[in-house]
Amino acid sequence: MPRLEWIGKEKVVNHVKEVPFHVLERKYSFGEGKDGMVIHGDNLLALKSLLPEYEGRVKCIYIDILTARLIQSVAA
């Protein structure tokens, strides 16, 4: 199986292991029984919060980095 390797990968992997799991706080609802969710926040913290319940069950995660950058530039 192909592996993604890059300079400094070990440091990143170790950092990810050091970040604690977080619990998501539900603020909005898009209707009961709907598949999917929208999470606003830090990518790593959001992914770590999904692990306890969804590990091995998630088919796709879309991280919209462009929108986050646009929001930051507008807010500045």
N, C-alpha and C positions, 0 to 999 in steps of 0.2 A: 504494500500500500504506500502511495506517495506521502511524504512528510514535508511540511513547511518548515524550513530552517532559515534563520537569519542571525546576524551578529548581534549578540546581546539577548538572545532568546531566553537563556537560562535565568537571567535577572528578571525578565518580565514574568516568566512562569513562577518564579519564587515569590514575586510581589503579589501575584494573583492568589497564591495559596495563603498569604498573610492577611488578606482582606477578609474580615469576618462576614458571615452571612447576615443578611438584613431581612426584616419583615416588611412587606409592602403595606402601605396604608391606603385603603380604598377611599378616594375622594369623590369620584364620579362613577356613574353607572350608565351603560349604554343599552340597557335592557337585559332582563333575565334570560338565561339560556343561550346567550350569544357566545359564539366561539371567538377567541382572540381577546387581546387587551392592549391598551396603549399605556406605556409607562414613560413619564417625564422624569428625567434625572440623569445622573452619572451612569454611563454605560456599564462599567464594571459592577457598581453597586446594584444596578437593576438586574444584571445577569446572575449575580450571586444570590439575589432574593428569589429568583426563579428556581434555582437548583433543588432545594428541598422537596418541592412539590412536583416539578416537571422534568427532573433529570431522566434522560433516556426516552422521553415522550414527545419532545418538541421537534417538529419537522422543519420549521423555518423561523428565523429571527431577523427582522429587518431593522437596521440601525440607520436612521436618517441623520447623518452627520451634517449635511448641507443645511437643513432647516435649523439645526441647533446653532450653527455658525451665523446664519442670517439673523436669528433672534438675538444673539449676543451683539452683533454689529449694530442692530437697530437700537438696542437698549443702551449702548455706549454713548 
